[in-house]
Amino acid sequence: MNTNENVRVTTVVAVDPATAFAIFTGEIGMWWKPKVDLFGKDRKGVMRFEGGRLVEAYESGAPFEVGRVLEWNPGENVRFEWRQRDFAPGDVTEVEVRFERVAGGTRVTLQHRGWDRIAAPHPARHGHTGDAFVSMIGLRWADLLTAYRSRAAGMRKAAG
């Protein structure tokens, strides 16, 4: 397995770190728009942090636990496990999001690591390994962070 299959995506949002953290964690259901079927066919839900977990909650039925929150430091970072429905019970990766004050706002850096623990033929890889896999996952996170950045921009306008 490739131990360099870690993804890093960065964006800048025009709000302070505490607000950036609050939008990422408290409003994840407002900007997280699934474009791929991560959690199961015909089970579209809403992503949210609750009770020390990241879950996708549905209108009916139990939520799917994406992962446990490992660190929660408002305005600084959040780190959580990441698993998909097709992961085996022991399969888990990790996402860390850091919030750093910069001129004009906050640099948000997301790292998704631990893919070396997920076997190359695993369905989550869609047949990709190495740079192709990192690019695929990086583009997915970049798309989500673009939606997050738009949500932060909308919140800034609403407050201003």
VMD Tcl script that builds the backbone (N, CA, C; Angstrom):
set m [mol new atoms 480]
animate dup $m
set s [atomselect $m all]
$s set {name element resname resid chain x y z} {
  {N N MET 1 A 0.831 -1.183 0.000}
  {CA C MET 1 A 0.000 0.000 0.000}
  {C C MET 1 A 0.874 1.245 0.000}
  {N N ASN 2 A 0.319 2.312 -0.512}
  {CA C ASN 2 A 1.039 3.575 -0.601}
  {C C ASN 2 A 0.803 4.386 0.664}
  {N N THR 3 A 1.875 4.710 1.382}
  {CA C THR 3 A 1.732 5.468 2.624}
  {C C THR 3 A 1.687 6.971 2.373}
  {N N ASN 4 A 1.774 7.409 1.116}
  {CA C ASN 4 A 1.734 8.828 0.806}
  {C C ASN 4 A 0.371 9.254 0.264}
  {N N GLU 5 A -0.644 8.475 0.492}
  {CA C GLU 5 A -1.968 8.800 -0.026}
  {C C GLU 5 A -2.746 9.674 0.960}
  {N N ASN 6 A -2.114 10.732 1.407}
  {CA C ASN 6 A -2.749 11.700 2.280}
  {C C ASN 6 A -3.171 12.892 1.448}
  {N N VAL 7 A -4.335 13.423 1.745}
  {CA C VAL 7 A -4.913 14.523 0.982}
  {C C VAL 7 A -4.843 15.781 1.834}
  {N N ARG 8 A -4.494 16.897 1.195}
  {CA C ARG 8 A -4.445 18.197 1.876}
  {C C ARG 8 A -5.088 19.220 0.955}
  {N N VAL 9 A -6.113 19.906 1.472}
  {CA C VAL 9 A -6.836 20.919 0.704}
  {C C VAL 9 A -6.941 22.162 1.583}
  {N N THR 10 A -6.725 23.333 0.985}
  {CA C THR 10 A -6.741 24.590 1.730}
  {C C THR 10 A -7.627 25.604 1.035}
  {N N THR 11 A -8.316 26.398 1.833}
  {CA C THR 11 A -9.082 27.531 1.320}
  {C C THR 11 A -8.977 28.661 2.328}
  {N N VAL 12 A -9.371 29.852 1.927}
  {CA C VAL 12 A -9.429 30.996 2.836}
  {C C VAL 12 A -10.863 31.501 2.846}
  {N N VAL 13 A -11.394 31.699 4.051}
  {CA C VAL 13 A -12.734 32.247 4.205}
  {C C VAL 13 A -12.625 33.615 4.871}
  {N N ALA 14 A -13.514 34.506 4.514}
  {CA C ALA 14 A -13.441 35.898 4.965}
  {C C ALA 14 A -14.177 36.111 6.293}
  {N N VAL 15 A -13.923 35.228 7.247}
  {CA C VAL 15 A -14.461 35.351 8.602}
  {C C VAL 15 A -13.340 34.986 9.578}
  {N N ASP 16 A -13.532 35.338 10.855}
  {CA C ASP 16 A -12.518 35.022 11.862}
  {C C ASP 16 A -12.509 33.510 12.146}
  {N N PRO 17 A -11.430 33.004 12.764}
  {CA C PRO 17 A -11.323 31.558 13.019}
  {C C PRO 17 A -12.474 30.961 13.827}
  {N N ALA 18 A -12.982 31.665 14.833}
  {CA C ALA 18 A -14.091 31.121 15.629}
  {C C ALA 18 A -15.342 30.953 14.772}
  {N N THR 19 A -15.611 31.920 13.912}
  {CA C THR 19 A -16.772 31.830 13.030}
  {C C THR 19 A -16.559 30.745 11.980}
  {N N ALA 20 A -15.343 30.658 11.441}
  {CA C ALA 20 A -15.035 29.630 10.450}
  {C C ALA 20 A -15.250 28.243 11.046}
  {N N PHE 21 A -14.802 28.040 12.282}
  {CA C PHE 21 A -14.994 26.772 12.972}
  {C C PHE 21 A -16.489 26.485 13.163}
  {N N ALA 22 A -17.233 27.501 13.619}
  {CA C ALA 22 A -18.667 27.336 13.870}
  {C C ALA 22 A -19.423 26.985 12.592}
  {N N ILE 23 A -19.045 27.588 11.473}
  {CA C ILE 23 A -19.706 27.276 10.204}
  {C C ILE 23 A -19.349 25.863 9.764}
  {N N PHE 24 A -18.073 25.490 9.916}
  {CA C PHE 24 A -17.663 24.144 9.503}
  {C C PHE 24 A -18.383 23.085 10.328}
  {N N THR 25 A -18.428 23.261 11.631}
  {CA C THR 25 A -18.973 22.220 12.504}
  {C C THR 25 A -20.477 22.358 12.740}
  {N N GLY 26 A -20.930 23.552 13.065}
  {CA C GLY 26 A -22.321 23.752 13.430}
  {C C GLY 26 A -23.269 23.846 12.255}
  {N N GLU 27 A -22.729 24.190 11.086}
  {CA C GLU 27 A -23.578 24.351 9.910}
  {C C GLU 27 A -23.196 23.402 8.780}
  {N N ILE 28 A -22.523 22.321 9.119}
  {CA C ILE 28 A -22.076 21.381 8.094}
  {C C ILE 28 A -23.229 20.879 7.231}
  {N N GLY 29 A -24.402 20.743 7.822}
  {CA C GLY 29 A -25.571 20.292 7.067}
  {C C GLY 29 A -26.066 21.310 6.059}
  {N N MET 30 A -25.649 22.567 6.200}
  {CA C MET 30 A -26.067 23.618 5.271}
  {C C MET 30 A -25.170 23.690 4.028}
  {N N TRP 31 A -23.920 23.302 4.172}
  {CA C TRP 31 A -23.009 23.401 3.023}
  {C C TRP 31 A -22.576 22.041 2.484}
  {N N TRP 32 A -22.681 20.991 3.260}
  {CA C TRP 32 A -22.273 19.647 2.797}
  {C C TRP 32 A -23.357 19.117 1.881}
  {N N LYS 33 A -23.056 19.036 0.617}
  {CA C LYS 33 A -24.014 18.530 -0.361}
  {C C LYS 33 A -23.414 17.296 -1.027}
  {N N PRO 34 A -23.905 16.107 -0.667}
  {CA C PRO 34 A -23.344 14.891 -1.259}
  {C C PRO 34 A -23.507 14.868 -2.772}
  {N N LYS 35 A -22.396 14.588 -3.455}
  {CA C LYS 35 A -22.438 14.457 -4.910}
  {C C LYS 35 A -22.211 13.016 -5.325}
  {N N VAL 36 A -21.756 12.221 -4.376}
  {CA C VAL 36 A -21.569 10.792 -4.635}
  {C C VAL 36 A -22.303 10.029 -3.536}
  {N N ASP 37 A -22.585 8.779 -3.800}
  {CA C ASP 37 A -23.327 7.949 -2.862}
  {C C ASP 37 A -22.363 7.361 -1.837}
  {N N LEU 38 A -22.075 8.127 -0.787}
  {CA C LEU 38 A -21.140 7.661 0.233}
  {C C LEU 38 A -21.804 6.758 1.266}
  {N N PHE 39 A -23.076 6.982 1.507}
  {CA C PHE 39 A -23.696 6.410 2.685}
  {C C PHE 39 A -24.770 5.374 2.407}
  {N N GLY 40 A -25.033 5.074 1.168}
  {CA C GLY 40 A -26.004 4.039 0.864}
  {C C GLY 40 A -27.052 4.521 -0.121}
  {N N LYS 41 A -27.416 3.664 -1.006}
  {CA C LYS 41 A -28.408 4.009 -2.030}
  {C C LYS 41 A -29.734 4.393 -1.392}
  {N N ASP 42 A -30.356 5.405 -1.963}
  {CA C ASP 42 A -31.679 5.855 -1.523}
  {C C ASP 42 A -31.718 6.298 -0.061}
  {N N ARG 43 A -30.587 6.652 0.511}
  {CA C ARG 43 A -30.563 7.111 1.901}
  {C C ARG 43 A -29.871 8.460 1.943}
  {N N LYS 44 A -30.500 9.453 1.415}
  {CA C LYS 44 A -29.919 10.786 1.452}
  {C C LYS 44 A -30.246 11.412 2.798}
  {N N GLY 45 A -29.257 11.908 3.439}
  {CA C GLY 45 A -29.449 12.504 4.753}
  {C C GLY 45 A -28.721 13.824 4.864}
  {N N VAL 46 A -28.591 14.255 6.087}
  {CA C VAL 46 A -27.914 15.503 6.371}
  {C C VAL 46 A -26.758 15.221 7.316}
  {N N MET 47 A -25.594 15.789 7.013}
  {CA C MET 47 A -24.403 15.590 7.832}
  {C C MET 47 A -24.481 16.529 9.034}
  {N N ARG 48 A -24.075 16.017 10.212}
  {CA C ARG 48 A -24.013 16.883 11.385}
  {C C ARG 48 A -23.111 16.271 12.455}
  {N N PHE 49 A -22.582 17.152 13.291}
  {CA C PHE 49 A -21.836 16.722 14.466}
  {C C PHE 49 A -22.831 16.661 15.620}
  {N N GLU 50 A -22.847 15.529 16.333}
  {CA C GLU 50 A -23.724 15.415 17.505}
  {C C GLU 50 A -23.145 14.397 18.473}
  {N N GLY 51 A -23.160 14.761 19.734}
  {CA C GLY 51 A -22.741 13.826 20.775}
  {C C GLY 51 A -21.353 13.251 20.579}
  {N N GLY 52 A -20.402 14.069 20.129}
  {CA C GLY 52 A -19.032 13.590 19.948}
  {C C GLY 52 A -18.831 12.735 18.707}
  {N N ARG 53 A -19.800 12.800 17.786}
  {CA C ARG 53 A -19.706 12.011 16.558}
  {C C ARG 53 A -20.041 12.892 15.354}
  {N N LEU 54 A -19.584 12.459 14.189}
  {CA C LEU 54 A -20.041 13.008 12.920}
  {C C LEU 54 A -20.966 11.961 12.341}
  {N N VAL 55 A -22.204 12.357 12.040}
  {CA C VAL 55 A -23.194 11.402 11.544}
  {C C VAL 55 A -23.884 11.958 10.310}
  {N N GLU 56 A -24.415 11.040 9.508}
  {CA C GLU 56 A -25.374 11.427 8.489}
  {C C GLU 56 A -26.721 10.973 9.030}
  {N N ALA 57 A -27.611 11.949 9.280}
  {CA C ALA 57 A -28.925 11.677 9.853}
  {C C ALA 57 A -29.965 11.649 8.740}
  {N N TYR 58 A -30.946 10.775 8.899}
  {CA C TYR 58 A -31.983 10.573 7.897}
  {C C TYR 58 A -33.343 10.947 8.479}
  {N N GLU 59 A -34.322 11.142 7.598}
  {CA C GLU 59 A -35.680 11.444 8.058}
  {C C GLU 59 A -36.244 10.302 8.894}
  {N N SER 60 A -35.889 9.081 8.549}
  {CA C SER 60 A -36.323 7.936 9.335}
  {C C SER 60 A -35.152 6.971 9.484}
  {N N GLY 61 A -35.138 6.276 10.567}
  {CA C GLY 61 A -34.076 5.305 10.813}
  {C C GLY 61 A -32.912 5.909 11.583}
  {N N ALA 62 A -32.028 5.027 12.000}
  {CA C ALA 62 A -30.859 5.442 12.781}
  {C C ALA 62 A -29.857 6.163 11.896}
  {N N PRO 63 A -29.152 7.135 12.451}
  {CA C PRO 63 A -28.132 7.818 11.667}
  {C C PRO 63 A -26.944 6.885 11.394}
  {N N PHE 64 A -26.200 7.205 10.328}
  {CA C PHE 64 A -24.970 6.473 10.032}
  {C C PHE 64 A -23.826 7.235 10.677}
  {N N GLU 65 A -23.060 6.569 11.525}
  {CA C GLU 65 A -21.922 7.207 12.177}
  {C C GLU 65 A -20.728 7.205 11.228}
  {N N VAL 66 A -20.372 8.381 10.757}
  {CA C VAL 66 A -19.204 8.544 9.902}
  {C C VAL 66 A -17.951 8.358 10.747}
  {N N GLY 67 A -17.955 8.908 11.949}
  {CA C GLY 67 A -16.806 8.732 12.829}
  {C C GLY 67 A -16.947 9.479 14.136}
  {N N ARG 68 A -16.069 9.177 15.034}
  {CA C ARG 68 A -15.994 9.818 16.351}
  {C C ARG 68 A -15.118 11.065 16.256}
  {N N VAL 69 A -15.490 12.081 17.022}
  {CA C VAL 69 A -14.672 13.282 17.118}
  {C C VAL 69 A -13.488 12.951 18.025}
  {N N LEU 70 A -12.283 13.235 17.542}
  {CA C LEU 70 A -11.058 12.948 18.283}
  {C C LEU 70 A -10.496 14.192 18.965}
  {N N GLU 71 A -10.696 15.356 18.364}
  {CA C GLU 71 A -10.276 16.638 18.934}
  {C C GLU 71 A -11.311 17.680 18.564}
  {N N TRP 72 A -11.570 18.602 19.484}
  {CA C TRP 72 A -12.562 19.653 19.260}
  {C C TRP 72 A -12.054 20.908 19.962}
  {N N ASN 73 A -11.397 21.784 19.235}
  {CA C ASN 73 A -10.838 23.013 19.771}
  {C C ASN 73 A -11.388 24.190 18.972}
  {N N PRO 74 A -12.525 24.760 19.403}
  {CA C PRO 74 A -13.167 25.834 18.644}
  {C C PRO 74 A -12.197 26.955 18.254}
  {N N GLY 75 A -12.269 27.317 16.989}
  {CA C GLY 75 A -11.415 28.362 16.446}
  {C C GLY 75 A -10.015 27.896 16.076}
  {N N GLU 76 A -9.680 26.639 16.408}
  {CA C GLU 76 A -8.337 26.123 16.135}
  {C C GLU 76 A -8.359 24.895 15.224}
  {N N ASN 77 A -9.005 23.824 15.695}
  {CA C ASN 77 A -9.040 22.605 14.877}
  {C C ASN 77 A -10.137 21.657 15.338}
  {N N VAL 78 A -10.509 20.783 14.416}
  {CA C VAL 78 A -11.379 19.657 14.716}
  {C C VAL 78 A -10.773 18.456 13.996}
  {N N ARG 79 A -10.756 17.322 14.682}
  {CA C ARG 79 A -10.207 16.090 14.092}
  {C C ARG 79 A -11.202 14.987 14.363}
  {N N PHE 80 A -11.503 14.206 13.323}
  {CA C PHE 80 A -12.505 13.159 13.474}
  {C C PHE 80 A -12.175 11.974 12.580}
  {N N GLU 81 A -12.691 10.823 12.988}
  {CA C GLU 81 A -12.568 9.623 12.166}
  {C C GLU 81 A -13.469 9.784 10.949}
  {N N TRP 82 A -13.110 9.075 9.897}
  {CA C TRP 82 A -13.915 9.081 8.677}
  {C C TRP 82 A -14.044 7.654 8.180}
  {N N ARG 83 A -15.280 7.216 8.042}
  {CA C ARG 83 A -15.521 5.905 7.440}
  {C C ARG 83 A -16.741 6.018 6.542}
  {N N GLN 84 A -16.776 5.160 5.575}
  {CA C GLN 84 A -17.909 5.092 4.664}
  {C C GLN 84 A -18.670 3.806 4.941}
  {N N ARG 85 A -19.868 3.732 4.429}
  {CA C ARG 85 A -20.722 2.578 4.681}
  {C C ARG 85 A -20.059 1.266 4.234}
  {N N ASP 86 A -19.283 1.315 3.167}
  {CA C ASP 86 A -18.666 0.076 2.675}
  {C C ASP 86 A -17.338 -0.248 3.356}
  {N N PHE 87 A -16.975 0.491 4.388}
  {CA C PHE 87 A -15.775 0.170 5.157}
  {C C PHE 87 A -16.068 -1.008 6.082}
  {N N ALA 88 A -15.089 -1.884 6.243}
  {CA C ALA 88 A -15.198 -2.969 7.218}
  {C C ALA 88 A -15.154 -2.356 8.625}
  {N N PRO 89 A -15.601 -3.084 9.647}
  {CA C PRO 89 A -15.643 -2.513 11.003}
  {C C PRO 89 A -14.331 -1.868 11.467}
  {N N GLY 90 A -13.196 -2.396 11.115}
  {CA C GLY 90 A -11.928 -1.815 11.550}
  {C C GLY 90 A -11.362 -0.752 10.624}
  {N N ASP 91 A -11.957 -0.573 9.468}
  {CA C ASP 91 A -11.465 0.411 8.498}
  {C C ASP 91 A -11.858 1.813 8.933}
  {N N VAL 92 A -10.889 2.683 9.041}
  {CA C VAL 92 A -11.167 4.068 9.399}
  {C C VAL 92 A -10.018 4.942 8.905}
  {N N THR 93 A -10.352 6.116 8.428}
  {CA C THR 93 A -9.358 7.126 8.083}
  {C C THR 93 A -9.597 8.301 9.021}
  {N N GLU 94 A -8.844 9.372 8.840}
  {CA C GLU 94 A -8.946 10.492 9.770}
  {C C GLU 94 A -8.902 11.803 9.009}
  {N N VAL 95 A -9.751 12.730 9.425}
  {CA C VAL 95 A -9.787 14.066 8.842}
  {C C VAL 95 A -9.455 15.059 9.943}
  {N N GLU 96 A -8.555 15.976 9.637}
  {CA C GLU 96 A -8.255 17.080 10.549}
  {C C GLU 96 A -8.429 18.381 9.793}
  {N N VAL 97 A -9.111 19.329 10.432}
  {CA C VAL 97 A -9.342 20.641 9.844}
  {C C VAL 97 A -8.767 21.669 10.801}
  {N N ARG 98 A -7.854 22.505 10.277}
  {CA C ARG 98 A -7.210 23.553 11.077}
  {C C ARG 98 A -7.682 24.917 10.596}
  {N N PHE 99 A -7.823 25.836 11.547}
  {CA C PHE 99 A -8.292 27.191 11.279}
  {C C PHE 99 A -7.211 28.163 11.751}
  {N N GLU 100 A -6.648 28.930 10.817}
  {CA C GLU 100 A -5.532 29.830 11.133}
  {C C GLU 100 A -5.856 31.241 10.637}
  {N N ARG 101 A -5.770 32.205 11.554}
  {CA C ARG 101 A -6.032 33.595 11.185}
  {C C ARG 101 A -4.996 34.063 10.161}
  {N N VAL 102 A -5.474 34.675 9.103}
  {CA C VAL 102 A -4.626 35.288 8.081}
  {C C VAL 102 A -5.245 36.641 7.732}
  {N N ALA 103 A -4.511 37.455 6.996}
  {CA C ALA 103 A -5.047 38.747 6.572}
  {C C ALA 103 A -6.347 38.516 5.805}
  {N N GLY 104 A -7.394 39.173 6.232}
  {CA C GLY 104 A -8.670 39.064 5.533}
  {C C GLY 104 A -9.540 37.885 5.938}
  {N N GLY 105 A -9.110 37.093 6.917}
  {CA C GLY 105 A -9.966 35.981 7.317}
  {C C GLY 105 A -9.233 34.829 7.967}
  {N N THR 106 A -9.579 33.627 7.521}
  {CA C THR 106 A -9.057 32.392 8.113}
  {C C THR 106 A -8.643 31.419 7.026}
  {N N ARG 107 A -7.438 30.899 7.150}
  {CA C ARG 107 A -7.010 29.803 6.276}
  {C C ARG 107 A -7.522 28.516 6.903}
  {N N VAL 108 A -8.250 27.749 6.114}
  {CA C VAL 108 A -8.804 26.477 6.552}
  {C C VAL 108 A -8.056 25.391 5.794}
  {N N THR 109 A -7.372 24.532 6.536}
  {CA C THR 109 A -6.598 23.453 5.928}
  {C C THR 109 A -7.176 22.125 6.380}
  {N N LEU 110 A -7.589 21.323 5.422}
  {CA C LEU 110 A -8.159 20.014 5.688}
  {C C LEU 110 A -7.172 18.948 5.246}
  {N N GLN 111 A -6.870 18.023 6.131}
  {CA C GLN 111 A -6.028 16.878 5.801}
  {C C GLN 111 A -6.835 15.604 6.028}
  {N N HIS 112 A -6.829 14.741 5.016}
  {CA C HIS 112 A -7.500 13.440 5.132}
  {C C HIS 112 A -6.404 12.395 5.001}
  {N N ARG 113 A -6.135 11.704 6.089}
  {CA C ARG 113 A -5.028 10.744 6.115}
  {C C ARG 113 A -5.501 9.375 6.584}
  {N N GLY 114 A -4.611 8.407 6.439}
  {CA C GLY 114 A -4.919 7.056 6.880}
  {C C GLY 114 A -5.382 6.134 5.770}
  {N N TRP 115 A -5.329 6.624 4.538}
  {CA C TRP 115 A -5.757 5.780 3.420}
  {C C TRP 115 A -4.838 4.583 3.221}
  {N N ASP 116 A -3.628 4.621 3.792}
  {CA C ASP 116 A -2.724 3.476 3.705}
  {C C ASP 116 A -3.310 2.254 4.407}
  {N N ARG 117 A -4.298 2.472 5.284}
  {CA C ARG 117 A -4.951 1.350 5.986}
  {C C ARG 117 A -6.081 0.735 5.175}
  {N N ILE 118 A -6.430 1.356 4.054}
  {CA C ILE 118 A -7.538 0.876 3.226}
  {C C ILE 118 A -6.942 0.200 1.983}
  {N N ALA 119 A -7.187 -1.074 1.835}
  {CA C ALA 119 A -6.568 -1.878 0.776}
  {C C ALA 119 A -6.860 -1.318 -0.624}
  {N N ALA 120 A -5.896 -1.489 -1.505}
  {CA C ALA 120 A -6.003 -0.975 -2.877}
  {C C ALA 120 A -7.264 -1.416 -3.614}
  {N N PRO 121 A -7.729 -2.665 -3.474}
  {CA C PRO 121 A -8.940 -3.049 -4.209}
  {C C PRO 121 A -10.248 -2.602 -3.551}
  {N N HIS 122 A -10.180 -1.869 -2.449}
  {CA C HIS 122 A -11.393 -1.453 -1.734}
  {C C HIS 122 A -12.295 -0.590 -2.626}
  {N N PRO 123 A -13.622 -0.790 -2.565}
  {CA C PRO 123 A -14.545 -0.011 -3.405}
  {C C PRO 123 A -14.437 1.505 -3.222}
  {N N ALA 124 A -14.046 1.985 -2.037}
  {CA C ALA 124 A -13.919 3.424 -1.797}
  {C C ALA 124 A -12.850 4.060 -2.684}
  {N N ARG 125 A -11.964 3.249 -3.209}
  {CA C ARG 125 A -10.881 3.758 -4.053}
  {C C ARG 125 A -11.280 3.861 -5.523}
  {N N HIS 126 A -12.400 3.290 -5.880}
  {CA C HIS 126 A -12.891 3.355 -7.271}
  {C C HIS 126 A -11.809 2.953 -8.282}
  {N N GLY 127 A -10.986 1.980 -7.885}
  {CA C GLY 127 A -9.952 1.473 -8.782}
  {C C GLY 127 A -8.689 2.315 -8.842}
  {N N HIS 128 A -8.585 3.344 -8.018}
  {CA C HIS 128 A -7.422 4.247 -8.071}
  {C C HIS 128 A -6.476 4.022 -6.900}
  {N N THR 129 A -5.206 4.245 -7.154}
  {CA C THR 129 A -4.179 4.253 -6.115}
  {C C THR 129 A -3.222 5.398 -6.425}
  {N N GLY 130 A -2.321 5.671 -5.495}
  {CA C GLY 130 A -1.275 6.668 -5.717}
  {C C GLY 130 A -1.820 8.050 -6.039}
  {N N ASP 131 A -1.134 8.732 -6.966}
  {CA C ASP 131 A -1.500 10.108 -7.308}
  {C C ASP 131 A -2.919 10.230 -7.842}
  {N N ALA 132 A -3.372 9.248 -8.610}
  {CA C ALA 132 A -4.737 9.301 -9.154}
  {C C ALA 132 A -5.759 9.268 -8.022}
  {N N PHE 133 A -5.500 8.445 -7.008}
  {CA C PHE 133 A -6.411 8.367 -5.879}
  {C C PHE 133 A -6.397 9.663 -5.071}
  {N N VAL 134 A -5.202 10.170 -4.778}
  {CA C VAL 134 A -5.081 11.419 -4.023}
  {C C VAL 134 A -5.781 12.558 -4.765}
  {N N SER 135 A -5.630 12.615 -6.076}
  {CA C SER 135 A -6.309 13.650 -6.865}
  {C C SER 135 A -7.824 13.510 -6.779}
  {N N MET 136 A -8.323 12.287 -6.878}
  {CA C MET 136 A -9.763 12.059 -6.817}
  {C C MET 136 A -10.331 12.522 -5.469}
  {N N ILE 137 A -9.721 12.100 -4.374}
  {CA C ILE 137 A -10.204 12.485 -3.047}
  {C C ILE 137 A -9.990 13.982 -2.817}
  {N N GLY 138 A -8.863 14.512 -3.276}
  {CA C GLY 138 A -8.589 15.945 -3.130}
  {C C GLY 138 A -9.616 16.802 -3.849}
  {N N LEU 139 A -10.012 16.382 -5.045}
  {CA C LEU 139 A -11.027 17.138 -5.788}
  {C C LEU 139 A -12.378 17.089 -5.074}
  {N N ARG 140 A -12.692 15.962 -4.486}
  {CA C ARG 140 A -13.955 15.849 -3.741}
  {C C ARG 140 A -13.964 16.803 -2.546}
  {N N TRP 141 A -12.866 16.814 -1.778}
  {CA C TRP 141 A -12.791 17.723 -0.640}
  {C C TRP 141 A -12.754 19.182 -1.105}
  {N N ALA 142 A -12.061 19.461 -2.203}
  {CA C ALA 142 A -12.012 20.835 -2.721}
  {C C ALA 142 A -13.406 21.316 -3.093}
  {N N ASP 143 A -14.208 20.446 -3.675}
  {CA C ASP 143 A -15.585 20.791 -4.018}
  {C C ASP 143 A -16.389 21.109 -2.754}
  {N N LEU 144 A -16.224 20.298 -1.723}
  {CA C LEU 144 A -16.936 20.547 -0.470}
  {C C LEU 144 A -16.463 21.846 0.191}
  {N N LEU 145 A -15.153 22.109 0.170}
  {CA C LEU 145 A -14.662 23.343 0.776}
  {C C LEU 145 A -15.084 24.576 -0.015}
  {N N THR 146 A -15.329 24.432 -1.308}
  {CA C THR 146 A -15.867 25.534 -2.094}
  {C C THR 146 A -17.287 25.859 -1.615}
  {N N ALA 147 A -18.092 24.835 -1.364}
  {CA C ALA 147 A -19.439 25.045 -0.836}
  {C C ALA 147 A -19.365 25.662 0.568}
  {N N TYR 148 A -18.419 25.212 1.372}
  {CA C TYR 148 A -18.202 25.756 2.716}
  {C C TYR 148 A -17.823 27.236 2.623}
  {N N ARG 149 A -16.905 27.560 1.742}
  {CA C ARG 149 A -16.468 28.954 1.554}
  {C C ARG 149 A -17.646 29.831 1.132}
  {N N SER 150 A -18.496 29.318 0.259}
  {CA C SER 150 A -19.689 30.067 -0.164}
  {C C SER 150 A -20.626 30.294 1.018}
  {N N ARG 151 A -20.793 29.294 1.864}
  {CA C ARG 151 A -21.635 29.440 3.055}
  {C C ARG 151 A -21.055 30.515 3.979}
  {N N ALA 152 A -19.741 30.499 4.172}
  {CA C ALA 152 A -19.092 31.506 5.021}
  {C C ALA 152 A -19.262 32.906 4.431}
  {N N ALA 153 A -19.153 33.025 3.108}
  {CA C ALA 153 A -19.331 34.326 2.459}
  {C C ALA 153 A -20.762 34.819 2.653}
  {N N GLY 154 A -21.731 33.920 2.567}
  {CA C GLY 154 A -23.134 34.283 2.785}
  {C C GLY 154 A -23.393 34.704 4.211}
  {N N MET 155 A -22.745 34.044 5.164}
  {CA C MET 155 A -22.907 34.396 6.577}
  {C C MET 155 A -22.302 35.771 6.839}
  {N N ARG 156 A -21.194 36.061 6.201}
  {CA C ARG 156 A -20.529 37.363 6.381}
  {C C ARG 156 A -21.411 38.476 5.851}
  {N N LYS 157 A -22.017 38.254 4.677}
  {CA C LYS 157 A -22.899 39.270 4.101}
  {C C LYS 157 A -24.127 39.481 4.982}
  {N N ALA 158 A -24.678 38.397 5.524}
  {CA C ALA 158 A -25.864 38.489 6.366}
  {C C ALA 158 A -25.561 39.272 7.654}
  {N N ALA 159 A -24.332 39.094 8.168}
  {CA C ALA 159 A -23.931 39.777 9.412}
  {C C ALA 159 A -23.587 41.243 9.143}
  {N N GLY 160 A -23.175 41.563 7.911}
  {CA C GLY 160 A -22.697 42.908 7.590}
  {C C GLY 160 A -23.729 43.838 7.210}
}
mol reanalyze $m
mol bondsrecalc $m
mol representation Tube
mol addrep $m
